[in-house]
């Protein structure tokens, strides 16, 4: 395979050393389009819907509760989701569809995504890791 003129491998893959440590697993995941697990945080902001938004938040939470294949946890400024990429994106889309169906003319959504290919990781594991480090310092 020849390198494209747009830049060297190191420029296109700044984490090339890390990828080398993983061996061919990252290539396999990319080339075979395996299901990708994602941890996401999203905040849906209805625009033109008034000042009280809790009813819209509750509607989205109902959508998430009815969605199979994801775990979710609401917090004060949004919701954390985890699951396979397609299921998470589908859940966010269904939140949009639900709110538009409730008459919301515009929706602005912030989404933060995290994926990793070196090992599976869940939201609970990430929290437990930080909590363990906090406990070690006391």
VOLUM-461098 format. One record per residue: residue in one letter; chain; y, x, z of N, C-alpha, C in turn. Coordinates in Angstrom, 1 decimal. Last residue first. Layout:
REM residues N
<'A' 'A' <Y X Z> <Y X Z> <Y X Z>>,
...
This chain:
REM residues 138
<'X' 'A' <8.6 -6.7 51.1> <9.0 -7.2 52.5> <8.4 -6.5 53.6>>,
<'X' 'A' <7.7 -5.9 48.7> <9.0 -5.3 49.2> <9.4 -5.7 50.6>>,
<'X' 'A' <5.5 -7.4 48.1> <5.3 -6.0 48.4> <6.5 -5.3 49.0>>,
<'X' 'A' <6.7 -9.8 47.4> <6.0 -9.8 48.7> <5.7 -8.3 49.1>>,
<'X' 'A' <7.7 -9.2 44.9> <8.6 -9.5 45.9> <8.0 -9.4 47.3>>,
<'X' 'A' <5.3 -8.8 43.5> <6.2 -7.6 43.7> <7.3 -7.9 44.8>>,
<'X' 'A' <4.3 -11.4 43.6> <3.6 -10.3 44.3> <4.5 -9.1 44.5>>,
<'X' 'A' <6.2 -12.7 42.0> <6.1 -13.0 43.5> <5.3 -12.0 44.2>>,
<'X' 'A' <5.7 -11.6 39.5> <7.0 -11.3 40.2> <6.9 -11.6 41.7>>,
<'X' 'A' <3.1 -12.5 39.1> <3.4 -11.1 39.1> <4.7 -10.8 39.8>>,
<'X' 'A' <3.4 -15.3 39.2> <2.6 -14.6 40.3> <2.9 -13.1 40.3>>,
<'X' 'A' <4.9 -15.7 36.8> <5.5 -16.0 38.1> <4.7 -15.3 39.2>>,
<'X' 'A' <2.9 -14.9 35.0> <4.2 -14.2 35.0> <4.9 -14.5 36.3>>,
<'X' 'A' <0.9 -16.8 35.5> <0.6 -15.4 35.7> <1.9 -14.6 35.8>>,
<'X' 'A' <2.1 -19.2 34.8> <1.7 -19.0 36.2> <1.5 -17.5 36.5>>,
<'X' 'A' <2.3 -18.9 32.0> <3.5 -19.0 32.8> <3.2 -18.6 34.3>>,
<'X' 'A' <-0.2 -16.5 30.8> <0.3 -17.9 31.1> <1.5 -17.8 31.9>>,
<'X' 'A' <-1.5 -14.5 28.2> <-0.7 -14.6 29.4> <-0.2 -16.0 29.6>>,
<'X' 'A' <-3.8 -12.4 26.5> <-3.3 -13.7 26.8> <-2.5 -13.7 28.1>>,
<'X' 'A' <-2.7 -9.3 25.1> <-3.6 -10.0 26.0> <-3.0 -11.4 26.2>>,
<'X' 'A' <-1.3 -8.4 22.9> <-2.2 -7.5 23.6> <-3.1 -8.1 24.5>>,
<'X' 'A' <0.5 -10.2 21.8> <-0.8 -10.1 21.2> <-1.8 -9.1 21.9>>,
<'X' 'A' <2.8 -12.7 22.9> <2.3 -11.3 23.0> <0.9 -11.3 22.4>>,
<'X' 'A' <6.0 -14.4 22.8> <4.6 -14.2 22.4> <4.1 -12.8 22.7>>,
<'X' 'A' <8.5 -16.6 23.7> <7.8 -15.3 24.0> <6.4 -15.4 23.6>>,
<'X' 'A' <11.6 -18.1 22.9> <10.2 -18.0 22.7> <9.7 -16.6 23.1>>,
<'X' 'A' <14.0 -20.6 23.6> <13.6 -19.2 23.8> <12.1 -19.1 23.7>>,
<'X' 'A' <16.3 -22.8 22.2> <14.8 -22.5 22.4> <14.7 -21.0 22.6>>,
<'X' 'A' <18.5 -25.4 22.5> <18.3 -24.0 22.7> <16.8 -23.7 22.9>>,
<'X' 'A' <19.7 -28.0 20.4> <18.6 -27.5 21.3> <18.6 -26.0 21.3>>,
<'X' 'A' <21.6 -30.8 20.0> <21.6 -29.4 19.9> <20.6 -28.9 20.9>>,
<'X' 'A' <21.8 -33.7 18.1> <21.1 -33.0 19.2> <21.2 -31.5 18.9>>,
<'X' 'A' <23.4 -36.8 17.4> <23.3 -35.4 17.2> <22.5 -34.8 18.4>>,
<'X' 'A' <23.1 -39.5 18.1> <23.4 -39.1 16.7> <23.2 -37.7 16.4>>,
<'X' 'A' <20.7 -41.4 19.7> <21.5 -40.2 19.8> <21.8 -39.6 18.4>>,
<'X' 'A' <19.0 -43.6 19.6> <20.4 -43.7 19.2> <21.3 -42.5 19.3>>,
<'X' 'A' <16.4 -43.2 20.1> <17.2 -43.9 21.2> <18.6 -44.0 20.8>>,
<'X' 'A' <15.6 -41.7 18.0> <15.2 -43.1 18.0> <15.9 -43.9 19.1>>,
<'X' 'A' <16.6 -39.3 18.8> <17.2 -39.9 17.7> <16.9 -41.4 17.6>>,
<'X' 'A' <14.7 -38.9 20.9> <16.1 -39.1 21.2> <16.9 -39.7 20.1>>,
<'X' 'A' <12.3 -38.7 19.3> <12.4 -39.7 20.3> <13.9 -40.0 20.7>>,
<'X' 'A' <12.8 -36.4 17.7> <12.6 -37.7 17.1> <12.8 -38.9 18.1>>,
<'X' 'A' <13.0 -34.4 19.8> <14.1 -34.8 18.9> <14.0 -36.1 18.3>>,
<'X' 'A' <10.4 -34.5 20.7> <11.5 -34.8 21.6> <12.8 -35.2 20.8>>,
<'X' 'A' <9.0 -33.7 18.5> <8.9 -35.1 18.9> <9.9 -35.5 19.9>>,
<'X' 'A' <9.8 -31.0 18.4> <10.2 -31.9 17.3> <10.1 -33.4 17.7>>,
<'X' 'A' <8.5 -30.1 20.7> <10.0 -30.1 20.6> <10.5 -31.0 19.5>>,
<'X' 'A' <5.9 -30.5 19.9> <6.4 -31.2 21.1> <7.9 -31.3 21.0>>,
<'X' 'A' <5.7 -28.8 17.7> <5.5 -30.2 17.5> <6.1 -31.0 18.7>>,
<'X' 'A' <5.9 -26.3 19.1> <6.9 -26.7 18.1> <6.9 -28.2 17.8>>,
<'X' 'A' <3.5 -26.5 20.6> <4.8 -26.4 21.2> <5.9 -26.8 20.3>>,
<'X' 'A' <1.5 -26.6 18.5> <1.6 -27.7 19.5> <3.0 -27.7 20.2>>,
<'X' 'A' <2.0 -24.2 17.2> <2.1 -25.4 16.5> <2.3 -26.6 17.5>>,
<'X' 'A' <1.4 -22.2 19.2> <2.7 -22.3 18.5> <2.9 -23.7 17.9>>,
<'X' 'A' <-0.4 -23.4 22.1> <-0.4 -22.8 20.8> <0.9 -23.1 20.0>>,
<'X' 'A' <1.6 -23.1 25.1> <0.5 -23.6 24.3> <0.5 -22.9 23.0>>,
<'X' 'A' <4.1 -24.1 27.4> <3.1 -23.0 26.9> <2.0 -23.7 26.2>>,
<'X' 'A' <7.5 -24.5 28.3> <6.3 -25.0 27.7> <5.4 -23.8 27.4>>,
<'X' 'A' <10.1 -25.4 30.6> <9.2 -24.4 30.1> <7.9 -25.0 29.5>>,
<'X' 'A' <13.2 -27.0 30.1> <11.7 -27.2 30.4> <11.0 -25.9 29.8>>,
<'X' 'A' <16.4 -27.1 31.8> <15.5 -27.2 30.7> <14.1 -27.4 31.1>>,
<'X' 'A' <17.6 -26.6 34.2> <18.4 -26.4 33.0> <17.5 -26.5 31.7>>,
<'X' 'A' <15.9 -27.1 36.3> <17.2 -27.7 36.4> <18.0 -27.6 35.0>>,
<'X' 'A' <12.7 -27.8 34.7> <13.5 -27.1 35.7> <14.9 -27.6 35.6>>,
<'X' 'A' <9.4 -28.8 34.0> <10.8 -29.0 34.0> <11.5 -28.2 35.1>>,
<'X' 'A' <6.7 -27.4 32.4> <7.3 -27.5 33.7> <8.8 -27.7 33.6>>,
<'X' 'A' <3.6 -27.8 30.7> <5.0 -27.8 30.8> <5.5 -27.9 32.2>>,
<'X' 'A' <1.1 -27.0 28.3> <1.5 -27.1 29.7> <3.0 -27.1 29.8>>,
<'X' 'A' <-0.6 -28.5 25.6> <0.5 -27.8 26.2> <0.5 -28.0 27.7>>,
<'X' 'A' <-2.7 -30.2 24.7> <-2.7 -28.8 24.3> <-1.5 -28.0 24.8>>,
<'X' 'A' <-1.1 -33.3 24.1> <-2.2 -32.5 24.5> <-2.1 -31.1 24.0>>,
<'X' 'A' <1.6 -35.2 25.3> <1.2 -34.2 24.3> <0.0 -33.4 24.9>>,
<'X' 'A' <2.6 -36.8 27.2> <1.6 -37.4 26.3> <1.1 -36.4 25.3>>,
<'X' 'A' <4.4 -35.2 28.5> <3.3 -35.7 29.2> <2.2 -36.2 28.3>>,
<'X' 'A' <6.4 -35.0 26.5> <5.6 -33.8 26.8> <4.3 -34.2 27.6>>,
<'X' 'A' <7.4 -37.6 26.5> <6.8 -37.0 25.3> <5.9 -35.9 25.6>>,
<'X' 'A' <8.5 -37.6 29.1> <7.4 -38.5 28.7> <6.6 -38.1 27.5>>,
<'X' 'A' <10.5 -35.7 28.8> <9.4 -35.4 29.7> <8.2 -36.3 29.4>>,
<'X' 'A' <12.2 -37.1 27.0> <11.5 -35.9 26.6> <10.3 -35.6 27.5>>,
<'X' 'A' <13.0 -39.1 28.8> <12.3 -39.5 27.6> <11.5 -38.3 27.0>>,
<'X' 'A' <14.3 -37.6 30.8> <13.1 -38.3 31.1> <12.3 -38.7 29.9>>,
<'X' 'A' <16.5 -36.8 29.2> <15.6 -35.8 29.7> <14.2 -36.5 30.1>>,
<'X' 'A' <17.7 -39.3 28.9> <17.1 -38.6 27.7> <16.2 -37.5 28.1>>,
<'X' 'A' <18.4 -39.9 31.5> <17.5 -40.8 30.8> <16.9 -40.1 29.5>>,
<'X' 'A' <20.3 -37.8 32.0> <18.9 -37.8 32.7> <17.9 -38.8 32.0>>,
<'X' 'A' <22.8 -37.7 31.1> <21.8 -37.3 30.2> <20.4 -37.4 30.8>>,
<'X' 'A' <25.9 -39.0 31.2> <24.7 -39.0 31.9> <23.5 -38.8 31.0>>,
<'X' 'A' <27.9 -39.0 29.3> <27.9 -37.9 30.2> <26.6 -37.9 31.0>>,
<'X' 'A' <27.2 -39.7 25.7> <27.8 -40.0 27.0> <27.6 -38.8 28.0>>,
<'X' 'A' <26.2 -38.9 23.3> <25.4 -39.8 24.1> <25.9 -40.1 25.5>>,
<'X' 'A' <27.2 -36.8 21.8> <27.6 -38.2 21.5> <26.9 -39.2 22.2>>,
<'X' 'A' <24.3 -34.9 21.8> <25.7 -34.9 21.6> <26.1 -36.3 21.2>>,
<'X' 'A' <21.8 -33.7 24.0> <22.2 -34.8 23.2> <23.7 -34.8 23.1>>,
<'X' 'A' <20.1 -30.9 24.2> <21.5 -31.3 24.5> <21.9 -32.5 23.6>>,
<'X' 'A' <17.3 -29.4 25.5> <17.8 -30.4 24.5> <19.1 -30.9 25.0>>,
<'X' 'A' <16.0 -26.3 25.9> <17.0 -27.2 26.5> <17.5 -28.1 25.4>>,
<'X' 'A' <13.0 -24.5 26.5> <13.9 -25.2 25.7> <14.8 -26.2 26.4>>,
<'X' 'A' <10.9 -21.8 26.4> <11.9 -22.5 27.3> <12.8 -23.2 26.3>>,
<'X' 'A' <7.5 -20.9 25.9> <8.8 -21.3 25.4> <9.7 -21.9 26.5>>,
<'X' 'A' <4.9 -18.9 25.0> <5.6 -19.5 26.2> <7.0 -19.7 25.7>>,
<'X' 'A' <2.2 -19.2 22.7> <3.6 -19.0 23.0> <4.0 -19.6 24.3>>,
<'X' 'A' <-0.4 -18.0 20.7> <0.0 -18.7 22.0> <1.4 -18.3 22.3>>,
<'X' 'A' <-1.4 -18.6 17.5> <-0.6 -17.8 18.4> <-0.2 -18.6 19.6>>,
<'X' 'A' <-4.3 -18.5 15.6> <-3.4 -19.3 16.4> <-2.7 -18.4 17.4>>,
<'X' 'A' <-4.2 -16.0 13.0> <-4.8 -16.7 14.1> <-3.8 -17.5 14.9>>,
<'X' 'A' <-3.8 -14.9 10.4> <-3.0 -16.0 10.9> <-3.7 -16.8 12.0>>,
<'X' 'A' <-4.9 -12.6 9.6> <-5.8 -13.7 9.7> <-5.0 -15.0 10.1>>,
<'X' 'A' <-2.7 -10.8 9.9> <-3.3 -11.0 8.6> <-4.2 -12.2 8.6>>,
<'X' 'A' <-2.1 -10.9 12.7> <-1.1 -11.2 11.6> <-1.7 -11.6 10.3>>,
<'X' 'A' <-4.4 -10.1 13.9> <-3.8 -11.4 14.3> <-2.8 -11.8 13.2>>,
<'X' 'A' <-4.9 -7.6 12.7> <-5.9 -8.7 12.5> <-5.2 -10.1 12.8>>,
<'X' 'A' <-2.8 -6.2 13.6> <-2.9 -6.4 12.2> <-3.8 -7.6 11.9>>,
<'X' 'A' <-3.3 -6.1 16.3> <-2.1 -6.8 15.9> <-2.2 -7.1 14.4>>,
<'X' 'A' <-5.8 -4.7 16.3> <-5.7 -6.0 16.8> <-4.5 -6.8 16.3>>,
<'X' 'A' <-6.0 -2.0 15.7> <-5.9 -2.9 14.6> <-5.8 -4.4 15.0>>,
<'X' 'A' <-4.3 -0.6 18.4> <-5.3 -0.4 17.3> <-5.0 -1.4 16.2>>,
<'X' 'A' <-2.4 -0.6 20.3> <-3.2 -1.8 20.2> <-4.3 -1.6 19.1>>,
<'X' 'A' <-1.0 1.8 19.8> <-1.8 1.7 20.9> <-2.8 0.5 20.9>>,
<'X' 'A' <0.5 1.0 17.5> <-0.6 1.9 17.3> <-1.5 1.9 18.5>>,
<'X' 'A' <2.3 -0.7 18.7> <1.3 -1.3 17.8> <0.2 -0.3 17.6>>,
<'X' 'A' <3.8 1.2 20.1> <3.1 0.2 20.8> <2.0 -0.4 20.0>>,
<'X' 'A' <4.9 2.5 17.9> <4.0 3.3 18.8> <3.2 2.3 19.6>>,
<'X' 'A' <6.5 0.6 16.6> <5.3 1.1 16.0> <4.4 1.8 16.9>>,
<'X' 'A' <8.7 -1.1 17.1> <7.7 -0.8 18.2> <6.4 -0.3 17.7>>,
<'X' 'A' <10.0 -1.4 14.8> <10.6 -0.4 15.8> <9.6 -0.2 16.9>>,
<'X' 'A' <9.3 -1.7 11.8> <8.5 -2.0 13.0> <9.0 -1.1 14.1>>,
<'X' 'A' <11.2 -0.9 10.0> <10.7 -2.3 9.9> <10.0 -2.7 11.1>>,
<'X' 'A' <11.5 1.8 10.7> <12.6 0.9 10.7> <12.2 -0.5 10.7>>,
<'X' 'A' <8.9 2.7 10.3> <9.5 2.8 11.6> <10.7 1.9 11.7>>,
<'X' 'A' <8.6 2.4 7.5> <7.7 1.6 8.5> <8.4 1.6 9.9>>,
<'X' 'A' <11.8 2.5 6.0> <10.6 3.1 6.4> <9.8 2.1 7.4>>,
<'X' 'A' <13.2 0.2 3.6> <13.2 1.0 4.8> <11.9 1.5 5.1>>,
<'X' 'A' <13.2 -1.0 1.1> <14.1 -1.5 2.2> <14.1 -0.7 3.4>>,
<'X' 'A' <11.3 -0.3 -0.7> <12.5 0.5 -0.7> <13.5 0.1 0.5>>,
<'X' 'A' <8.1 -0.5 0.8> <9.2 -1.1 0.0> <10.4 -0.2 0.2>>,
<'X' 'A' <5.3 1.7 0.5> <6.4 1.2 1.3> <7.5 0.6 0.4>>,
<'X' 'A' <2.2 0.6 -0.9> <3.4 1.4 -1.0> <4.5 0.8 -0.1>>,
<'X' 'A' <-1.2 0.9 0.0> <0.0 0.0 0.0> <1.2 0.9 0.0>>,
